[in-house]
Amino acid sequence: MSTNKHASIRYQALDRCFSNMYRRHYIQDLIDACNEVLQQHYGEGHCVQRRQIFDDISHMESEAGYSIVLDKKKDGRRTYYRYADPSFSINKRPLSHSEAELLKNTVLMLKRFNGLPQFSYMEECLARLEKDFNLNGSVANVVSFEQNPYLSGMEHFTGLFNAIVNQQVLQIEYKAAFGDPDTYTIHPYHLKQYNNRWFLFGLNTTTGRPSIMNLSLDRICGFEDSSATYIAPDDYDFNEYFDDVVGVSVPHNRPVETIRLRIDKKRFNYIASKPIHSTQRIVAREDDHITIELKLIPNYEFETLLLGFADTVEILQPDTLRAAIHRRAKNILERNSL
């Protein structure tokens, strides 16, 4: 039996019944207890039948379940159920060897993040896990995560994260690539990592019409709380916000375009294994080339990605994208001419 969410709730309800040494729980009592807790979680209409409870008991008794030991005591023609050991509970059950190894490996993986500001709160949690479950140990460093420990701006991460969670408006001093720092009133909504850099997305209400702004953390000089009333991101779903672009720049008031790229067959093997965008599909095959189609909004990150493919990719459409890449490639040649 798969341990789905409903099953886990039933097992906890049965565990409470089996642990109660002051009351006799017959099969109907077990059914009623499970139905009560299911209806608390999911509303009226969610209930279980007698057969399901017997299946649950069998699962809990099995090694695949919790290996519980029940006393099934006769009371006339009926039977009531309780743990043979009054102190037993499935929540007190020691970890199996495989569970302990899995938890240990998870803890070791999470410890790779130690030292990063956004994971500082985990250090105490990991220490408690190691102590409570006797998970002390170390393994060779066999996994490397893409992380730049020297990236500036990461000291702001925790404060920005807390501002998002607590819905706190911020006054952020920000220095763009060129020019002097400016101060913006930002309603922070979302943090996103791209190309080994972190970006804050929020509603900029500094002047004029409010609009979404993204700020690279390494260009934030500092920030402080604002007394402005927080505007919730009701009109923005950041699970979908980046669907139509590559990277983090979302051009406003620009439509999704159909992009066609003619790719050298050898290069295509890489692109097939690591798609440029979720809309990528093959539209033509030739002896030495594959043509793919994408539907997205072209932005600076997408252009930069195409430039990385150098002479192995030809832009068939649209002409505006072809011209933009031509201009940037021409500038590269002029700056690096021999």
N, C-alpha and C positions, 0 to 999 in steps of 0.2 A: 504494500500500500504506500503510495507516495505521501510524504508529509507536507501537505499543502496548508494554507493558512487556516482553513476551517478545521482540519485535523488537529493542528497544534492547539487551537482553542479548546477543542473537545478533550484532548489529552490533559490539559491543565485543569479543566473542570472535573474530570474523572480523578485526577491526582488529589484534588481537594476532598473529594468524597472518600477515597480510599484511606486518606490520612486522618479522617475524623473518627476517633475511637469512641466517641460519645453518642454516635447515632448509627443505626443500622440502615445501610443503603441497599435497597433491593433494586432489581433491574429497572423498574419504572422510575425509581428515584434518580437513577443514573441518567435515564433518558430525559427526565424533567430538568435536571441540572444542566445538561448539555444544551437543551433547547432554550433555557433561560439565558445562558451566556451568549448563545448565537444570536438570539433576538436582541440582546443588548447591543451587540456589535453591528448587526446587519438589518435589524427591524423585523417586523412581523412576517411570517411566511417561511422563515428559515428554521427548519427543524430536522431531526434525525429519526430514523426508525429503529426498532429493536435490533434488527439484524446488523445495523451499522455499529451499535454499541458493542455487540459481541465481537465484531471484526476489530474494533478499536482495542478491546481488552486483549485479544489474541496478539495484536501487533505490539502492544505495550509489554506483553510477557516475552516476546521473542527477542533474540539477540540483535536483530535488525532494529528493534524498538528500544525499550529501556530495561529489559531483563527484570521486570518487576516480579515479585513473589506475592501472590494473593492468597489470603484465606477465604475460601468460598464456603461459608457456613450455612448449614441447613437450619431453617426455622419453620418447622412444619413442612408444608409443601413448597415453601419459597426459599430462596437463597439470597443471603446478603454478602457484600464484598467489602473487604478491608485489607490493608497491607499486613503481611505476616510480621514485619518489623514495624512497630508503631512510630519509630523515628524516621522511617524511609520517606523520601519524596523524589520524584524524578528531577526536581530542581537541585537536589543535593547529590545526585548521582555523580561519581567521579568520571572524568573523561576517559574514554577508551584510548588505547595506544595510538590508533590512527587519528582520532580527534585531537589528541595532544600534539601529535606531529604536525597536523595541519595548522593548529593554532600557533604553534611555535614558529613555523615557517612564515605565517602571516605577520607575527610580531617582529620577526627579523627583517622582513621586507619593509614594514612600516618604519622601523628604526633607521632605514636609509635616509628618511626625510628629516631626521633630527638636525636641529640647527637652523632649519628654514623657519622664518617667523610665522608663517601660516600654520605650522604644525607644532608650535611650541606647547600648545595646550595638551598635546598627546603624550608628552614625556612622562607625566605622572600616571596616566592611564596605562601606558606600556609597562612602567615599573610595577604597578599593582598586578597586572596580568602575569608578569614573570614571577612575582612572589606568590600570588594565590594559586597559580597552576604549576609552579615549579618548572618554569620554562627557560631557566637560565641556560645560556649556551651561545655559541657563535659558529658561524659558517664562513667559508671563504666568500669574498665579494664576487659573486657570479653574475650580478645584474647591475647594469649602469642605467641611471635615469638621466634624461636630457635636462640638465639644470646648470645654470651659470651662477656659481656662488659669489661671483664678483659683480653681478648685475646691480646697479644702483637703483634705489627706489623701493627695494623690497622691505625696508624698514617701515614703509607706509601700509603694508598689506593688512596687518591685523587691525589697525585703526579704521581702514576703509571697509574691511569686512564687517566690523562691529557697527559701523555707521549704516551699512545696508540693512543688517539684521534689525537694528533699533530704529530705522527710518529717521535718521538724523540728517538734516540738510547741512552742507558743508560750504565753507568759503575756501576755495582751493587756489593757491598760487601756482601757476603753471607756466613753464617756459617752453614754447614751441621750438622747432628746429632752428628757426631764425628769429631774431628780435629779442626784446626784453620780456621779462615775466609779466603776465597779466593775472588778475584775480577774477575767478568765476564763481557764481552761486550754482552749486551742483546738488541735485537730488540723486544720490547714488543708488544704482539699481543692480549692477552686475559686474563681476570680475571675470575676465577671460584671458587665457594664455594662448599666444600664437607665436610661432617661430622663436621660442625661448624667451619671450618678453610677456609681461603682464599689462593688461589694459583695464581701465575702469570705464564703465558706461553709465551715464546718468543724464538726467534732464537738466539742460543749461537754461536757467531763467534769468541770466544776468541782464540782458537787454533784448528788446524786440520780442519776436515770437519764440516761445520756448521750443527747443529742439534737442534731440539726443546728441550728445557729444561723447567722443571717446578720448581718454587721456592716458598716455603711456605713463606707467608708474615711475619710470626712470627720469621723466621730465617734470614730475611734481616736486616743487620746492618745499611745500609744506601746506598744512590745512588746519582749520579750526572750525568749531561748531558755529552754525548760524541760527538765529532765532526765527528764521522763516518757517512757515508751515509746510510740512512735507507733502509732496504730491506723489501719490502712489502710482506705480507703473501699470495702471489698468489697461492702457492701450498698447502695451508692449509685452509680447511673450518671447522671452529670451531663449526658449527652447527652439523657436522658429526664426528668430530675428536674423540669424546668419545663414539661413538656408540658401539664399540666392547669390551668395558671394563666396570667394575664396579669401580667407583671412579675416580681418576685423573691420575694414573700411566698408561701410554700407552707404553708397551714394543715394541721396534722397531724390525723389521725383525722377528717377531713371528707370526705364522698363527693363525687364528681363529680355536678353537677346539670345538668338540662336548662334552659337559659335561652331564653326567647322574647322577642324585641324587635320592636315595630312601629315602623317607621322612615319618616319622610317621604321621598317619592320623590326629591326633590332632594338630601337628605342622603345617601340610599343610594348615589348615584353615588360619593361619597367613600369610604364604607365598603366598597363593592364593590372599589374599586381598592386599598384598604389594609385588608384583613380584620382584624377585632378579634382573631380566634383561628383556629387552623388547622382547627377543627371547624365553622366557619361555613358554613351552607347556607340557601338560600331555601326556605321552606315554604308561603308564600302570597303572591299578588300581588293588589293592588287598584288602583283608578284612581290614587289619590294616596299609597298606602302599600305598603311591602314588609315582610313578616314574615320574620325570620331566626331560626334556631335555633343555639345554641351548647351545647357540652357541656364544662363546666369547673368548677373550684372557685372560687366568688366570693371575692374578697379586696379589700383596701383599694384596690389599684391599679386593679382592674376597676371598682369603684364610682366612683373618681375619673375614670376614662375616660368612664363613662356620664354623669357630671355635665357633662363637657366638651361633650356633645352637646345640653345644655340642653333646650329644649322640642321638639326634633325627634325624640326617641326616647321611646316608651312601653314600660315593662316589663310584659309580659303574665304572665310567670311566671319564677321562683317568687314567692310573696307575701312571703317573708322578704327577698328582694333589693329588691322594690318598697318595703317598709317601711323598709329601711336607707337607700335613696336619699331617701325622703320625709323621714326624720329629718335627714339632712345638708342637704337643700335648705331645710328649715324653719329650721335653724340659720343658713344663709347669709342667708336673708331677715331673720331677727331681728337679725343683726349688721349688716346693711346697709339697715335700714329708713330711710325718709325722714321 
